[in-house]
Amino acid sequence: MNLFCRLINGRSYWELHLLKVAMRIILLIICFFISLNLSTSRSKPEKMSDTEQLPFEIIAKDLWSAHCRKANIQSMAYRLFFDDKDWSKFWQEWYRKPTPRVDFSKNFIIYILQGLKKTGGYKIDIVQVFFENKMNVLNILLRIKEPGSGQAVDLGETSPYVIMQVRLPSTLSIKIDNYKLKIKFLKQVDNVQIPIELMKL
């Protein structure tokens, strides 16, 4: 306050007017930098989560697989598709209809089989697909149904399977098939997730 009084003491009207204008400009500049700093801090990208849930879409699902029968696949198995050439070749070999279109720059295909079963009562469903960024692990959570003891089932042979299109993890900067990616399967039993092994085709 004393400094301000010294500044205005003995000043003319125009000098005082210019001094007020200068002080207002300085105040506006200070306010501008404060608001700019707040805006920058708000626009900083959020830290990416360690786990990314991947959207997926079921392309085909059935209780019988001609491929499974011909290849005599007895246990649970899986196969991955990363390009249109392999995907189209596989589809045309086992399905008599147009190949579903897949954008492999953003997605990949997972084909999961439950294996040959002597009776009905078996079923496989996809619950969730998520990617662990730090560990480079693709986790696929399955719900597997098997007939209980004494349960009435169809006596015909079955081989449940599911084919799904999965969105590529956003953190992968190169093709997933060229990446050191680990795949982990889990089955959900009540509220517990149990690791299981699947044979790679």
C-alpha positions as CSV (number, residue, x, y, z in Angstrom):
1,M,0.0,0.0,0.0
2,N,2.9,2.4,0.9
3,L,4.5,1.6,-2.4
4,F,1.3,2.4,-4.3
5,C,0.9,5.7,-2.4
6,R,4.5,6.7,-3.3
7,L,3.8,5.9,-7.0
8,I,0.7,8.1,-7.2
9,N,2.1,10.9,-5.1
10,G,2.8,13.9,-7.3
11,R,1.6,12.2,-10.5
12,S,-0.6,14.0,-13.0
13,Y,-4.1,12.7,-14.0
14,W,-2.8,11.1,-17.2
15,E,0.1,9.5,-15.5
16,L,-2.3,8.0,-12.9
17,H,-4.6,6.8,-15.7
18,L,-1.7,5.1,-17.6
19,L,-0.6,3.5,-14.3
20,K,-4.1,2.1,-13.7
21,V,-4.2,0.7,-17.3
22,A,-0.8,-0.9,-16.9
23,M,-1.8,-2.5,-13.6
24,R,-5.0,-3.9,-15.2
25,I,-3.0,-5.4,-18.1
26,I,-0.6,-7.0,-15.7
27,L,-3.5,-8.5,-13.7
28,L,-5.1,-9.8,-16.9
29,I,-1.8,-11.4,-17.9
30,I,-1.5,-13.1,-14.5
31,C,-5.1,-14.4,-14.7
32,F,-4.4,-15.7,-18.3
33,F,-1.4,-17.8,-17.2
34,I,-3.2,-19.1,-14.1
35,S,-6.1,-20.3,-16.3
36,L,-3.7,-21.8,-18.9
37,N,-1.9,-23.8,-16.2
38,L,-5.3,-25.2,-14.9
39,S,-6.4,-26.1,-18.4
40,T,-3.1,-27.9,-19.1
41,S,-3.2,-29.9,-15.9
42,R,-6.8,-31.0,-16.7
43,S,-5.9,-32.1,-20.2
44,K,-3.1,-34.4,-19.2
45,P,-3.8,-37.9,-20.3
46,E,-5.0,-40.3,-17.6
47,K,-2.6,-43.1,-16.7
48,M,-3.6,-46.2,-18.6
49,S,-5.1,-49.1,-16.6
50,D,-3.0,-52.2,-16.2
51,T,-5.9,-54.3,-17.5
52,E,-7.9,-53.6,-20.6
53,Q,-11.2,-55.4,-21.3
54,L,-11.5,-56.3,-24.9
55,P,-14.9,-56.2,-26.7
56,F,-15.7,-59.4,-28.6
57,E,-18.4,-60.6,-31.0
58,I,-19.6,-64.2,-31.5
59,I,-19.3,-65.2,-35.2
60,A,-20.3,-68.8,-35.0
61,K,-21.3,-71.2,-32.2
62,D,-22.7,-74.7,-32.2
63,L,-22.8,-78.1,-30.5
64,W,-21.2,-79.9,-33.5
65,S,-18.0,-79.2,-35.4
66,A,-17.2,-81.2,-38.5
67,H,-13.6,-79.9,-38.2
68,C,-13.3,-81.3,-34.7
69,R,-14.7,-84.7,-35.8
70,K,-12.4,-85.0,-38.8
71,A,-9.3,-83.9,-36.9
72,N,-10.3,-86.2,-34.0
73,I,-9.7,-83.5,-31.4
74,Q,-10.5,-85.1,-28.0
75,S,-9.6,-82.3,-25.6
76,M,-10.2,-78.6,-25.4
77,A,-8.2,-76.7,-28.1
78,Y,-7.9,-73.3,-29.7
79,R,-6.7,-71.6,-32.9
80,L,-5.9,-67.9,-33.6
81,F,-6.4,-66.1,-37.0
82,F,-4.6,-62.8,-37.7
83,D,-5.1,-62.4,-41.4
84,D,-7.8,-62.8,-44.0
85,K,-6.0,-65.4,-46.0
86,D,-5.9,-68.1,-43.2
87,W,-9.3,-67.1,-41.9
88,S,-11.0,-67.4,-45.4
89,K,-9.3,-70.7,-46.1
90,F,-10.5,-72.2,-42.8
91,W,-14.1,-70.9,-43.2
92,Q,-14.5,-72.0,-46.8
93,E,-13.3,-75.5,-45.9
94,W,-15.8,-76.1,-43.1
95,Y,-18.8,-73.7,-43.9
96,R,-20.8,-73.5,-47.0
97,K,-21.6,-69.8,-46.8
98,P,-19.8,-66.5,-47.4
99,T,-16.9,-65.8,-45.1
100,P,-17.7,-63.2,-42.4
101,R,-15.7,-60.0,-43.0
102,V,-13.2,-59.1,-40.4
103,D,-11.0,-56.0,-40.2
104,F,-7.7,-57.6,-39.1
105,S,-6.1,-54.2,-38.6
106,K,-8.3,-53.8,-35.5
107,N,-9.4,-57.4,-34.6
108,F,-8.3,-61.0,-34.5
109,I,-10.2,-64.3,-34.4
110,I,-10.2,-67.0,-31.7
111,Y,-11.6,-70.4,-32.4
112,I,-12.2,-72.5,-29.3
113,L,-13.3,-76.2,-29.2
114,Q,-14.5,-78.3,-26.3
115,G,-13.4,-81.5,-28.0
116,L,-15.3,-84.6,-29.1
117,K,-17.9,-85.8,-26.5
118,K,-19.8,-89.1,-26.6
119,T,-23.1,-87.5,-25.4
120,G,-24.9,-84.2,-25.2
121,G,-25.0,-81.9,-22.1
122,Y,-21.7,-80.1,-23.0
123,K,-21.5,-76.4,-23.8
124,I,-18.9,-73.6,-24.0
125,D,-19.5,-69.9,-23.6
126,I,-17.2,-66.8,-23.6
127,V,-17.7,-64.7,-20.4
128,Q,-14.9,-62.1,-20.8
129,V,-11.7,-61.3,-22.6
130,F,-9.2,-58.9,-21.0
131,F,-5.5,-58.0,-21.6
132,E,-2.9,-57.5,-19.0
133,N,-0.7,-54.6,-20.4
134,K,2.3,-55.1,-18.2
135,M,2.5,-58.9,-18.5
136,N,1.4,-59.0,-22.2
137,V,-1.2,-61.7,-21.3
138,L,-4.5,-62.2,-23.0
139,N,-7.0,-63.7,-20.6
140,I,-10.0,-65.6,-21.9
141,L,-12.7,-66.4,-19.3
142,L,-14.9,-69.4,-20.3
143,R,-18.0,-70.9,-18.9
144,I,-17.9,-74.6,-19.4
145,K,-20.9,-76.8,-19.0
146,E,-20.6,-80.6,-18.5
147,P,-23.4,-83.1,-17.7
148,G,-23.9,-84.0,-14.1
149,S,-24.0,-87.6,-12.8
150,G,-27.3,-89.2,-13.7
151,Q,-28.4,-86.2,-15.8
152,A,-30.5,-87.1,-18.9
153,V,-28.6,-86.2,-22.1
154,D,-28.7,-86.8,-25.8
155,L,-26.9,-90.0,-26.7
156,G,-25.5,-88.6,-30.0
157,E,-21.8,-87.4,-30.3
158,T,-21.3,-83.7,-29.8
159,S,-18.3,-81.3,-30.2
160,P,-19.2,-77.8,-28.9
161,Y,-17.2,-74.8,-30.3
162,V,-17.3,-71.0,-30.5
163,I,-15.7,-68.6,-32.9
164,M,-15.3,-65.0,-31.9
165,Q,-13.9,-61.8,-33.2
166,V,-11.9,-59.9,-30.6
167,R,-10.7,-56.3,-30.6
168,L,-6.9,-55.9,-30.6
169,P,-5.5,-54.5,-27.4
170,S,-4.9,-50.7,-27.8
171,T,-1.5,-50.9,-26.2
172,L,0.0,-53.2,-29.0
173,S,1.8,-51.1,-31.6
174,I,2.6,-54.1,-33.9
175,K,0.7,-57.1,-35.1
176,I,-0.4,-59.4,-32.3
177,D,1.0,-62.5,-34.0
178,N,4.5,-61.0,-34.1
179,Y,4.3,-60.0,-30.5
180,K,5.4,-62.1,-27.5
181,L,1.9,-62.6,-26.3
182,K,0.8,-65.1,-23.7
183,I,-2.7,-66.5,-23.8
184,K,-4.3,-67.7,-20.5
185,F,-7.6,-69.5,-20.4
186,L,-9.7,-69.6,-17.2
187,K,-13.0,-71.3,-16.5
188,Q,-15.6,-69.7,-14.2
189,V,-17.0,-71.9,-11.5
190,D,-19.5,-70.0,-9.4
191,N,-17.5,-66.9,-8.5
192,V,-14.0,-68.5,-8.8
193,Q,-11.8,-68.3,-11.9
194,I,-9.7,-71.5,-12.4
195,P,-6.8,-71.6,-14.9
196,I,-7.1,-74.4,-17.5
197,E,-4.9,-75.6,-20.3
198,L,-6.0,-75.7,-24.0
199,M,-4.2,-77.3,-26.8
200,K,-3.0,-74.9,-29.6
201,L,-4.0,-76.1,-33.1
